[in-house]
Amino acid sequence: MTSTPWMVLIGPAAAGKSTLGRLLAEATGRRFVDVDEIGEPYYAEVGWTMDRLRERAAVVGRVAAEREWEPARAHAVRRAVEAHPHAIVALGAGHSHYTDSGLFADVRQALAAIPRVVLVLPCARPERSVEVLRRRSMSAKGTDWISGDGHDFLDEWVRDPGNALLATETVYTDGRNPTESADRLLAVRVEPMLKDASGGAPGGLLR
C-alpha cells in the first residue's frame, strides 16, 4: 500500500493552516511540510518560478497570472503528496483552488487516498470568514488580498465549492486559540473520516 501524508490542511490564506500544522506535528512527532515554503523546486520542474509569476502578473494582471500558474500549483500538490509520507502537509490557498476542471480533478485524485484532508475556516458563514481573514492578513502581512483590478481573492477562496469536495472534514477556528483547534483535530478518530471508494468525503464538521 502506498504511503500518504497523515493529514493535509487546506483553506484560504490566513486561516491558520501553518500554525495548526506545526502544533499537530509537535503533538504527534510527525514532520510538518508547508508547500508554500518548499514548493519552488516543484514549480521549477514544470517551468515556473515565483519570479515568473510576478513578471506575468505585471504583464497580464494578477488574476490572469494566477490562472496561468495553476498547472504548476497542481504539480506541486502531486509532488508534495508523493514526497512526504506520514507527514502533516499544509497547502497554500491557491493549491486547493483551480478554475481548470481538469487540474482540479488531478488534485482531487492526488488527495483521494489521504485519510484526513482538513478544511480550515474561521466559521461557517462566508462573509464572516472573509472579514476575519482580511483582518488577519492585514495585521500579519499588510495585504487585503484584493488585486489592483478589484478581484477579491479571499472571497473567492472562502466561497470556492471545490474545498468541500477535497476535504474530509472542516474545522472552524473562530473563538478558539490554535491549541484548542489542534486538540479538537487530535481528538477525532481517523476511521470515520475515511473517504468512500469514489473519492467522496463525508464532510464531518468540528465546530
Protein Blocks (a to p, Z undefined) as FASTA:
>chain_A
ZZddfbdceddehilmmmmmmmmmmmnopacddfklmmmmmmmmnopafklmmmmmmmno
jklmmmmmmmmmmmmmmmmmmmmghiacdddfklmgcfblklmmmmmmmmmmpmbacddd
fblblklmmmmmmmmmmmmnopahiafkopafklmmmmmmklmmmpmbdcdfehpafklm
mmmmmmpcfklmpccfkopaehiacZZ
